[in-house]
Amino acid sequence: MIKKEFENILKKVQKPARYTGGEYNEIIKDKSGIDIRFAFAFPDMYEIGMSNLGIKILYGILNSLDYVWCERVFTPADDMAEQLKQNNLDLYALESGDSLRDFDFVGFTLQYELSYSNILHMLNLANIPLLSCERESGRHGENFPVIIGGGPCAYNPEPLADIFDLFVVGEGEEVLVELMELYRTYKNKCGDPMWSPAKTYAENKREFLMECAKIEGVYVPFFQYGTAMLDNGAPGASRPTNTKKTVRKRVIKNYDDVYFPVDPVVPNIEVVHDRITLEVFRGCIRGCRFCQAGFIYRPARERSVEKLNQIAIDTYKNTGYSEISLASLSISDYTKLYDLTDALTCWTDPSNVNLSLPSMRIDAFSQELLDKTSGVRSSTLTFAPEAGSQRMRDVINKNLSEQDIEETIQIAFNSGKSSIKLYFMIGLPGETDEDIIAIAGLAKKAVGLYYKRENKQKNKGLTVTISVASFVPKCHTPFCFEGQNSYDELIRKQRLLKNEINSNKIKYNYHDAKISKLEAVFARGDRKLSKVLIEAVKLGARFDGWDEFFRFDIWRQAFENCDITMEEYCERTYRYDDVLPWDFIDTGVSKEFFIEENKKAKLGMTTNNCREECAGCGVNHITGGDCCCPK
């Protein structure tokens, strides 16, 4: 809904459709009949946010409540942001065109640490104070929205603790509804606005947030915790005051019946993932020691073939998309994958709808799956060995052999593929130069396998792309205790690998080590980082996940201005008995399990996947006894 004041500025920006709304399946409600207005904020550009499955799920759930209107807002590009500032206009939601200050809630999804600066940038553009204490004081003469965060980065919320009013830890489908019901109760009890005139704004808001803190999966930084420092100078854990000592994540137990959107908003412009995303199952059984998602989303829970097929049919009818992507952390671990692909291809093939499997494990790839999925046949195949040597694959618990990798690459080339991409990491705990050199060796083996393929009649140009990221230690993983390599060491390893690549058939891409350093800082950070983040945004930080916008000098200056070093967060190695900033978050997986896995990594010992043998991670205590281990 475009208001007149925005019509002129939209003529002056690139891709104005990012800011107009009006897409197919957009939800419009009558404001006069709504009790709660919720702005779902994605801290990146429209094309990125509209590709995110989480925003589609929660947008649908909240709008299914007749008393809630959920709208969308994304980080505007610089040209639009400048127009808003020049014309004294607030950042607004797409559906109504109303300022974010007019909403009861502004909810940010926290997908990536490098999006934090965009959160503050968006609040600034909406003229909402950054600090929660400033929004609470009422000294600005108005009531501000409750700022809420959720998503994978909420499993260590402390770097944002001074900014957000509350966090949802875990899966949001149920807990968000509970929060809306609680807010509605307070609003109806106290009148409109919700706060009682007998109390100050701060008193009313604190009373509401205290009730929020009693909900499982909700963390309220103001009440619950305050930063401490350990005796050894390491960033310490948050200390409880007068509410629950730990925050237990929320888990959807009946996953097959949980809400899934079959009529998502269809963008008016091309977005990154312009297709149906079919979430097949949640969680992971593998236990790769570097992978945060594999632990925080435990246990693995599946949807039935019948449910998934019906969701896909309904979504296709409501959107017209010509591609379906089967989404999960490891799609090959879905126990009925072949039954599902059979059910889907019965109607996708006649309808010319492509089916793609983007997250196949190397040891589960087969010619049969390749033949079934038209989407895979038309694109570059991507695999993730993660490490070049068998020793390092054992250290990280990848549970892949050299033979597994070679056989999979051979299948790809035998099927007529001439382009593959292999993902690796450098800077892993315990890594040696020989492990780095082994990455180049594996790429060279792949080139050799191409010339051993069965069908040699088609001589296409061969490309083996190796994409190399720097290891980032993440909270709630066995490697959370490990310090990151220094910047100079990461650069040395990148150059070492580059010097080992002497074939024009191999393309070498690597991530900016400076970006990886900052990611590690906020992944392991504590509450002191809120002031660094605010300082960096003042200096101009934004879109830090984009190479063309990232300014490492700004961040260095911000840390210096706050008398904090980046290295104390990203490079420090923790002792097992250290109290860590995220220890109060209960993911279900115990710290003791992470310690044992860390010890096994140092010995090069692997752990079987959950379906083969229970490793005793502890997640069953949070799910009422359910886990993905063999019964």
C-alpha positions in Angstrom: 0.0 0.0 0.0 1.9 3.0 -1.3 1.3 6.3 0.5 1.5 9.5 -1.4 4.6 10.7 0.5 6.6 7.7 -0.9 5.5 7.9 -4.5 8.0 10.6 -5.5 11.0 9.0 -3.8 10.3 5.6 -5.3 10.9 7.2 -8.7 14.4 8.0 -7.7 15.6 4.5 -6.6 16.7 1.3 -8.3 14.3 -1.6 -8.0 11.4 0.3 -6.5 9.4 -2.9 -6.3 11.5 -3.8 -3.2 9.5 -1.2 -1.3 6.0 -1.2 -2.8 4.4 -4.4 -1.5 1.3 -5.4 -3.4 2.6 -8.9 -4.3 0.4 -11.9 -5.0 -0.7 -13.6 -1.7 0.1 -10.5 0.3 -2.1 -10.2 3.4 -4.0 -7.0 4.0 -6.2 -6.5 7.1 -8.4 -3.8 8.4 -6.4 -1.9 11.1 -9.6 -1.0 13.0 -10.3 -4.6 13.8 -6.8 -5.5 14.8 -5.5 -5.7 18.4 -1.8 -6.3 17.7 0.4 -5.1 14.8 3.6 -7.0 14.2 6.3 -5.9 11.8 8.5 -8.9 10.7 11.9 -7.4 10.0 14.5 -9.1 7.9 17.9 -7.4 8.2 19.0 -7.6 4.6 17.7 -6.6 1.2 14.3 -7.7 -0.1 15.8 -10.3 -2.5 17.5 -12.1 0.4 14.7 -11.9 2.9 11.9 -13.0 0.5 14.0 -16.2 -0.1 13.9 -17.1 3.6 11.6 -19.9 4.6 11.3 -18.7 8.2 9.7 -15.4 7.3 7.1 -17.2 5.2 6.2 -19.6 8.0 5.9 -17.0 10.8 4.2 -14.4 8.5 1.5 -17.1 7.8 1.1 -18.2 11.4 0.8 -14.7 12.9 -1.7 -13.6 10.2 -3.8 -16.7 10.9 -4.7 -15.0 14.2 -7.6 -12.8 13.5 -6.4 -10.2 16.1 -2.9 -9.9 14.7 -1.7 -8.2 11.5 1.9 -9.2 10.6 3.6 -7.1 7.9 7.1 -7.2 6.3 10.0 -4.9 6.3 13.5 -5.3 4.8 16.8 -3.3 4.9 16.6 -0.7 2.2 19.4 -0.2 -0.2 21.5 2.9 0.2 19.6 4.9 -2.4 16.3 4.3 -0.6 17.8 4.9 2.8 19.1 8.3 1.7 15.7 9.2 0.2 14.0 8.4 3.5 16.5 10.6 5.4 16.3 13.5 3.0 12.5 13.6 3.1 12.2 13.0 6.9 10.3 9.8 6.4 10.5 6.7 8.6 11.2 3.2 7.4 7.9 1.6 6.8 6.2 -1.8 6.5 5.2 -3.0 3.0 1.6 -3.9 3.6 0.4 -0.7 5.2 3.1 1.8 4.5 3.1 2.7 8.2 6.2 3.6 10.2 7.7 0.9 12.3 7.0 3.1 15.3 3.3 2.5 14.8 3.6 -1.2 15.6 3.3 -3.1 18.8 6.2 -5.5 17.9 9.1 -5.3 15.6 10.5 -8.8 15.2 14.0 -9.4 13.7 15.1 -12.7 12.4 18.8 -13.3 13.4 20.1 -15.5 10.7 23.7 -14.3 10.5 26.0 -12.4 12.9 27.1 -10.0 10.1 23.5 -8.7 9.8 23.6 -7.1 13.2 24.6 -3.7 11.9 21.6 -3.8 9.6 19.3 -4.2 12.6 20.5 -1.0 14.1 20.5 0.7 10.7 16.8 -0.2 10.4 16.0 1.1 13.8 17.7 4.3 13.1 15.8 4.7 9.8 12.6 4.2 11.8 13.6 6.7 14.5 13.4 4.1 17.2 16.1 4.4 20.0 18.7 1.7 19.8 19.0 0.8 23.5 16.1 -1.0 25.2 16.6 1.2 28.3 16.0 4.4 26.2 12.8 3.0 24.7 11.6 2.0 28.1 12.2 5.3 29.8 9.4 7.2 28.1 11.6 10.3 27.9 11.1 10.5 24.2 7.5 11.2 24.7 6.1 8.1 23.0 5.6 4.4 23.5 7.9 2.3 21.2 7.4 -1.2 19.9 8.7 -4.2 21.7 11.8 -5.3 19.9 12.0 -9.1 19.6 14.6 -11.4 18.1 14.8 -15.0 17.1 16.6 -17.4 14.8 19.9 -19.3 15.1 21.9 -16.3 16.4 19.5 -16.1 19.4 21.3 -19.1 20.8 23.9 -16.6 22.0 21.8 -13.4 22.4 24.3 -11.5 24.6 26.0 -9.3 22.0 22.5 -7.8 21.3 21.2 -7.9 24.9 21.2 -4.1 25.5 19.3 -3.6 22.2 16.5 -6.2 22.3 13.6 -6.4 24.7 13.3 -10.1 24.4 14.5 -13.1 22.4 12.8 -16.3 21.3 15.2 -19.2 21.6 14.3 -22.2 19.5 11.4 -22.8 17.1 8.9 -20.0 17.0 5.7 -21.4 15.6 4.1 -22.0 19.1 5.9 -19.5 21.3 5.1 -16.5 19.1 1.4 -17.3 19.4 1.7 -17.5 23.2 3.5 -14.1 23.3 0.7 -12.6 21.2 -2.0 -14.0 23.5 -0.2 -12.7 26.5 0.2 -9.2 25.0 -3.4 -9.1 24.0 -4.4 -10.0 27.6 -2.4 -7.0 28.9 -3.7 -4.7 26.2 -7.3 -5.5 26.9 -6.8 -5.3 30.7 -5.0 -2.0 30.6 -7.0 -0.4 27.8 -5.7 1.2 24.6 -2.8 1.9 24.8 -2.1 -1.3 26.7 -0.3 0.4 29.6 -2.3 1.2 32.7 -2.5 5.0 33.3 -1.9 4.3 37.0 1.6 3.2 36.3 4.5 4.7 34.3 5.3 3.4 30.8 8.4 1.7 32.2 6.5 0.0 35.0 3.9 -1.4 32.6 6.4 -2.6 30.1 8.5 -4.3 32.8 5.4 -6.1 34.1 4.7 -7.4 30.7 8.3 -8.5 30.0 8.4 -10.2 33.4 5.4 -12.3 32.4 7.1 -13.0 29.0 10.2 -14.4 30.8 8.0 -17.1 32.4 7.3 -18.6 28.9 9.5 -21.5 27.9 11.9 -20.4 25.2 11.7 -16.6 26.0 14.8 -14.7 27.2 14.4 -11.1 28.6 17.9 -9.6 29.0 16.8 -6.8 31.3 15.5 -9.1 34.1 17.4 -12.2 33.7 21.1 -11.7 33.3 24.0 -9.3 33.6 27.5 -9.7 32.2 30.3 -11.1 34.4 34.0 -11.6 33.7 35.9 -14.7 34.6 39.1 -14.6 36.7 41.2 -15.4 33.7 39.9 -12.4 31.8 37.7 -14.4 29.4 34.2 -13.1 28.6 32.0 -14.6 31.2 28.5 -16.0 31.3 25.4 -14.0 32.1 24.3 -14.3 35.8 20.6 -14.8 36.7 18.9 -12.3 38.9 15.2 -13.0 39.8 13.9 -15.3 37.1 14.6 -18.7 35.7 18.3 -19.6 35.7 18.3 -21.2 32.2 16.4 -20.6 29.1 15.3 -23.8 27.5 14.8 -23.8 23.7 11.3 -24.4 22.3 10.9 -27.5 20.2 8.0 -28.5 17.9 7.3 -32.1 18.9 4.5 -32.9 16.5 6.4 -31.8 13.4 4.2 -33.5 10.8 1.2 -31.4 11.8 2.8 -28.1 12.4 1.8 -25.2 10.2 3.5 -24.8 6.8 2.6 -22.0 4.4 1.0 -23.2 1.1 0.2 -19.7 -0.1 3.4 -17.7 0.5 3.8 -14.2 -0.8 5.1 -14.3 -4.4 7.7 -11.5 -5.1 7.2 -9.1 -7.9 10.9 -9.2 -8.8 13.4 -12.0 -9.0 14.8 -13.1 -5.6 17.7 -15.3 -4.7 15.6 -18.5 -4.3 12.7 -18.0 -6.6 11.0 -21.4 -6.0 9.0 -23.5 -3.6 11.0 -24.5 -0.6 9.6 -27.8 0.8 10.9 -28.3 4.4 11.2 -32.1 4.6 12.6 -32.5 8.1 14.3 -30.5 10.8 17.4 -31.3 12.8 20.4 -33.5 11.8 21.7 -36.9 12.9 25.3 -36.4 11.9 27.1 -34.4 14.6 29.8 -32.6 12.5 31.8 -30.9 15.2 32.0 -27.4 13.6 28.3 -27.2 12.6 26.1 -25.2 15.0 22.8 -26.0 13.1 23.4 -29.7 13.5 23.2 -29.4 17.3 20.8 -26.5 18.0 18.1 -28.0 15.8 18.2 -31.5 17.3 16.4 -33.9 17.3 15.7 -34.8 13.7 12.0 -34.9 13.0 10.4 -35.8 9.7 7.2 -35.0 7.8 5.3 -37.9 6.1 5.5 -38.4 2.3 1.7 -37.8 2.1 1.9 -34.5 3.9 4.9 -33.2 1.9 3.3 -34.2 -1.4 0.1 -32.4 -0.5 2.0 -29.3 0.7 3.9 -29.2 -2.6 0.7 -29.6 -4.7 -1.1 -26.9 -2.8 1.8 -24.5 -2.9 2.3 -25.0 -6.7 -1.4 -24.2 -7.3 -1.2 -21.1 -5.2 2.1 -19.7 -6.6 2.8 -21.2 -10.0 6.5 -21.7 -9.3 8.3 -24.0 -11.7 10.8 -25.5 -9.2 10.6 -27.3 -5.9 13.7 -27.5 -3.6 13.7 -30.1 -0.9 15.1 -28.4 2.2 16.8 -29.8 5.2 20.3 -29.8 6.7 21.0 -33.1 5.0 18.2 -34.2 2.6 19.7 -37.6 2.0 19.0 -38.5 5.7 15.3 -38.3 5.1 14.3 -42.0 5.6 11.7 -42.0 2.8 13.5 -39.9 0.2 13.0 -42.3 -2.7 9.3 -42.6 -1.8 9.0 -38.8 -1.7 10.7 -38.2 -5.0 8.5 -40.9 -6.6 5.4 -39.2 -5.3 6.5 -35.8 -6.4 7.8 -36.7 -9.9 4.4 -38.3 -10.7 3.1 -34.8 -11.2 6.1 -32.5 -11.4 7.4 -34.1 -14.6 4.1 -33.8 -16.5 3.8 -30.2 -15.2 7.4 -29.3 -16.2 8.3 -28.5 -12.6 11.9 -29.1 -11.7 12.9 -31.0 -8.5 16.2 -30.2 -6.8 18.1 -31.6 -3.9 20.6 -28.9 -2.8 22.1 -30.5 0.3 23.1 -34.1 -0.6 25.7 -35.9 1.4 28.5 -37.4 -0.6 28.1 -40.9 0.8 24.3 -40.9 -0.1 24.5 -39.6 -3.7 23.4 -42.1 -6.3 22.7 -42.3 -10.1 19.1 -43.1 -9.2 18.6 -39.8 -7.4 20.4 -38.0 -10.2 18.1 -39.5 -12.8 15.0 -38.5 -10.7 15.7 -34.8 -10.2 15.6 -32.6 -13.3 16.9 -29.7 -11.2 20.1 -31.5 -10.4 20.6 -32.4 -14.0 20.5 -28.8 -15.1 22.9 -27.3 -12.6 26.4 -27.7 -11.2 26.6 -30.4 -8.5 27.9 -29.3 -5.2 29.4 -31.4 -2.4 31.1 -30.6 0.9 34.0 -32.8 1.9 34.9 -29.9 4.3 38.5 -31.2 4.7 41.1 -32.5 2.3 42.7 -35.2 4.4 41.1 -38.2 6.0 42.7 -37.2 9.3 40.9 -33.9 9.3 37.6 -35.4 8.2 37.9 -37.6 11.3 38.8 -34.7 13.5 35.6 -32.8 12.5 33.5 -36.0 12.5 32.5 -35.7 8.9 32.4 -39.5 8.6 33.4 -39.5 4.9 36.1 -41.7 3.4 38.3 -40.8 0.4 36.6 -43.7 -1.5 33.1 -42.1 -0.8 34.3 -38.9 -2.3 35.9 -40.4 -5.4 32.9 -42.6 -6.1 30.5 -39.7 -5.9 32.6 -37.5 -8.2 32.8 -40.4 -10.7 29.0 -40.8 -10.7 28.7 -37.1 -11.5 31.1 -37.3 -14.4 29.7 -40.5 -15.7 26.3 -38.9 -15.9 27.6 -36.2 -18.2 28.4 -33.5 -15.7 31.5 -31.4 -16.4 31.2 -28.9 -13.6 31.3 -29.7 -9.8 31.9 -27.5 -6.8 33.6 -28.7 -3.6 33.3 -26.9 -0.2 36.2 -26.9 2.3 37.3 -25.1 5.4 40.7 -24.0 6.6 41.8 -23.0 10.1 40.1 -26.1 11.6 41.3 -27.1 15.1 44.4 -29.3 14.9 45.0 -28.5 11.2 48.5 -28.8 9.7 49.9 -27.6 6.4 49.7 -31.1 5.1 45.9 -31.0 5.6 45.8 -27.7 3.6 47.8 -29.2 0.8 45.5 -32.2 0.7 42.6 -30.0 -0.4 44.5 -29.2 -3.6 45.3 -32.9 -3.9 41.6 -33.8 -3.7 40.8 -31.3 -6.4 43.5 -32.7 -8.6 42.0 -36.2 -8.1 38.7 -34.9 -9.2 40.2 -33.6 -12.4 41.7 -37.0 -13.1 38.4 -38.8 -12.5 36.8 -36.7 -15.2 39.1 -38.3 -17.8 38.2 -41.7 -16.5 34.5 -41.2 -17.0 32.5 -43.8 -18.9 31.0 -41.5 -21.5 33.9 -39.7 -23.2 32.0 -38.6 -26.3 30.9 -35.3 -24.9 34.0 -33.2 -24.3 32.7 -30.2 -22.4 35.0 -27.8 -20.6 35.8 -29.2 -17.2 35.6 -27.0 -14.1 36.3 -28.2 -10.6 35.6 -25.2 -8.2 36.9 -25.4 -4.7 35.2 -22.9 -2.4 37.1 -22.4 0.9 35.8 -20.8 4.0 37.7 -19.9 7.2 36.6 -21.9 10.3 34.4 -19.8 12.7 34.0 -21.3 16.2 30.3 -21.2 17.1 28.5 -21.5 20.4 26.8 -24.8 21.3 29.3 -27.0 19.3 32.2 -29.2 20.3 34.5 -26.6 18.8 33.1 -23.7 20.7 36.2 -24.0 23.1 38.6 -23.5 20.2 40.2 -20.2 19.3 40.2 -19.0 15.7 43.4 -18.7 13.7 44.9 -15.2 13.6 44.2 -13.2 10.6 47.8 -13.5 9.4 47.7 -17.3 9.8 44.4 -17.5 7.8 46.0 -15.5 5.0 49.1 -17.7 5.0 47.0 -20.8 4.7 44.9 -19.3 1.8 48.2 -18.5 0.0 49.6 -21.9 0.7 46.6 -23.6 -0.9 46.6 -21.2 -3.9 50.3 -22.1 -4.6 49.4 -25.8 -4.6 46.8 -25.3 -7.4 48.6 -25.6 -10.8 45.7 -26.7 -13.0 43.6 -24.4 -15.2 40.7 -26.9 -14.6 40.6 -25.9 -11.0 38.9 -22.7 -9.9 39.8 -21.5 -6.4 37.5 -19.2 -4.4 38.0 -18.2 -0.8 36.2 -16.1 1.8 37.5 -12.8 3.2 39.3 -13.7 6.4 38.4 -10.3 7.9 34.7 -11.1 7.6 35.3 -14.5 9.2 37.1 -12.8 12.1 34.1 -10.5 12.8 31.7 -13.3 12.5 33.6 -15.3 15.2 33.6 -12.2 17.5 29.9 -12.0 17.6 29.3 -15.7 17.6 31.2 -16.0 20.9 30.6 -12.6 22.3 29.1 -11.2 25.5 27.0 -8.2 26.4 29.9 -5.8 26.1 29.7 -6.0 22.4 26.4 -4.1 22.2 28.3 -0.8 22.7 30.8 -1.8 20.0 28.0 -2.6 17.6 26.3 0.8 18.3 29.7 2.6 17.8 30.3 0.8 14.5 26.9 1.8 13.1 27.6 5.4 14.1 30.8 5.1 12.0 28.8 3.8 9.0 28.8 0.0 9.3 26.0 -1.7 7.4 25.6 -4.7 5.1 28.7 -6.3 6.6 27.9 -9.6 4.9 28.3 -8.0 1.5 31.9 -7.7 0.3 31.3 -4.4 -1.4 30.0 -2.8 1.8 32.2 -4.4 4.5 34.6 -1.9 6.1 37.0 -3.7 8.4 38.6 -0.3 9.3 35.3 0.9 10.7 35.1 -2.1 13.0 38.7 -1.8 14.1 38.0 1.8 15.0 34.8 0.9 16.9 36.6 -1.7 19.0 39.4 0.7 19.7 36.9 3.5 20.7 35.3 1.0 23.2 38.6 -0.2 24.5 37.9 -3.8 23.5 39.9 -6.0 21.2 38.5 -8.4 18.7 41.1 -11.0 19.5 39.9 -11.6 23.0 36.7 -13.0 21.6 37.6 -14.8 18.3 41.1 -16.2 19.1 40.8 -17.1 22.8 40.8 -20.8 23.6 38.4 -21.6 26.5 39.0 -24.1 29.3 36.4 -26.8 29.7 35.4 -25.4 33.1 35.1 -21.8 31.9 31.6 -20.3 32.2 30.7 -19.2 28.7 28.4 -16.3 27.7 25.8 -18.7 26.3 25.9 -21.4 29.0 22.5 -20.3 30.3 20.8 -21.3 27.0 19.7 -24.9 27.2 19.6 -26.4 23.7 19.1 -29.9 25.1 22.6 -30.9 24.1 24.7 -30.9 27.3 28.0 -29.1 27.7 29.5 -32.3 29.0 28.7 -33.9 25.6 30.5 -31.0 23.8 33.5 -31.5 26.0 33.7 -35.2 25.3 33.3 -34.6 21.5 36.1 -32.0 21.7 38.4 -34.5 23.4 37.6 -37.1 20.8 38.4 -34.6 18.1 41.9 -34.1 19.6 42.4 -37.9 19.4 41.0 -38.1 15.8 38.1 -40.3 17.0 34.7 -40.3 15.2 31.2 -40.6 16.6 28.5 -42.6 14.8 25.4 -40.8 13.6 22.4 -40.8 15.8 20.5 -43.5 13.9 23.4 -45.9 14.2 24.2 -45.4 17.9 23.1 -43.0 20.6 26.0 -40.8 21.7 24.2 -39.5 24.7 24.0 -35.8 23.7 21.1 -35.3 26.2 18.5 -33.8 23.8 15.9 -36.2 25.0 15.5 -34.3 28.3 14.1 -31.4 26.4 11.8 -33.3 24.1 10.2 -35.6 26.7 12.3 -38.6 25.8 12.1 -38.3 22.0 15.2 -38.2 19.9 16.4 -39.6 16.6 18.4 -42.5 18.1 17.5 -46.2 17.4 14.8 -47.4 19.8 
